[in-house]
Amino acid sequence: MVFFVAATIFTLLKLC
């Protein structure tokens, strides 16, 4: 669960 959240945040940062 935590890993999924971290991956989502990382993806959002890459999109930025």
MOPAC internal coordinates of N, CA, C and O (Angstrom, degrees):
PM7 1SCF
backbone

  N    0.0000 0     0.00 0     0.00 0    0    0    0
  C    1.4820 1     0.00 0     0.00 0    1    0    0
  C    1.5263 1   109.76 1     0.00 0    2    1    0
  O    1.2310 1   120.54 1   129.59 1    3    2    1
  N    1.3234 1   116.58 1   -50.41 1    3    2    1
  C    1.4693 1   120.18 1  -179.43 1    5    3    2
  C    1.5179 1   110.46 1   -63.08 1    6    5    3
  O    1.2310 1   121.09 1   140.90 1    7    6    5
  N    1.3401 1   115.52 1   -39.10 1    7    6    5
  C    1.4684 1   119.74 1  -179.85 1    9    7    6
  C    1.5270 1   110.32 1   -62.63 1   10    9    7
  O    1.2310 1   120.82 1   140.55 1   11   10    9
  N    1.3287 1   116.03 1   -39.45 1   11   10    9
  C    1.4660 1   120.63 1   179.90 1   13   11   10
  C    1.5246 1   110.75 1   -62.58 1   14   13   11
  O    1.2310 1   120.94 1   138.08 1   15   14   13
  N    1.3335 1   115.81 1   -41.92 1   15   14   13
  C    1.4714 1   120.56 1   179.69 1   17   15   14
  C    1.5326 1   109.57 1   -65.16 1   18   17   15
  O    1.2310 1   120.56 1   137.24 1   19   18   17
  N    1.3206 1   116.54 1   -42.76 1   19   18   17
  C    1.4663 1   121.24 1  -179.88 1   21   19   18
  C    1.5257 1   109.67 1   -62.30 1   22   21   19
  O    1.2310 1   120.32 1   138.44 1   23   22   21
  N    1.3268 1   116.99 1   -41.56 1   23   22   21
  C    1.4661 1   121.31 1   179.75 1   25   23   22
  C    1.5217 1   110.49 1   -64.50 1   26   25   23
  O    1.2310 1   120.54 1   141.28 1   27   26   25
  N    1.3276 1   116.57 1   -38.72 1   27   26   25
  C    1.4652 1   120.42 1   179.61 1   29   27   26
  C    1.5206 1   110.75 1   -64.75 1   30   29   27
  O    1.2310 1   120.39 1   134.51 1   31   30   29
  N    1.3400 1   116.86 1   -45.49 1   31   30   29
  C    1.4619 1   120.97 1   179.60 1   33   31   30
  C    1.5201 1   110.13 1   -63.02 1   34   33   31
  O    1.2310 1   120.86 1   138.47 1   35   34   33
  N    1.3442 1   115.96 1   -41.53 1   35   34   33
  C    1.4675 1   120.36 1  -179.76 1   37   35   34
  C    1.5225 1   110.36 1   -61.63 1   38   37   35
  O    1.2310 1   120.78 1   139.63 1   39   38   37
  N    1.3375 1   116.12 1   -40.37 1   39   38   37
  C    1.4699 1   120.36 1   179.64 1   41   39   38
  C    1.5229 1   110.43 1   -65.51 1   42   41   39
  O    1.2310 1   120.33 1   137.19 1   43   42   41
  N    1.3257 1   116.98 1   -42.81 1   43   42   41
  C    1.4647 1   121.37 1   179.39 1   45   43   42
  C    1.5296 1   110.06 1   -60.86 1   46   45   43
  O    1.2310 1   120.62 1   140.31 1   47   46   45
  N    1.3358 1   116.42 1   -39.69 1   47   46   45
  C    1.4657 1   120.60 1   179.92 1   49   47   46
  C    1.5230 1   109.79 1   -66.07 1   50   49   47
  O    1.2310 1   120.09 1   141.33 1   51   50   49
  N    1.3340 1   117.44 1   -38.67 1   51   50   49
  C    1.4657 1   121.31 1   179.82 1   53   51   50
  C    1.5216 1   109.90 1   -66.96 1   54   53   51
  O    1.2310 1   120.22 1   143.81 1   55   54   53
  N    1.3352 1   117.18 1   -36.19 1   55   54   53
  C    1.4595 1   120.93 1   179.65 1   57   55   54
  C    1.5302 1   109.58 1   -66.31 1   58   57   55
  O    1.2310 1   120.94 1   148.08 1   59   58   57
  N    1.3244 1   115.81 1   -31.92 1   59   58   57
  C    1.4567 1   121.13 1   179.32 1   61   59   58
  C    1.5224 1   107.51 1   -74.99 1   62   61   59
  O    1.2310 1   120.10 1   180.00 1   63   62   61

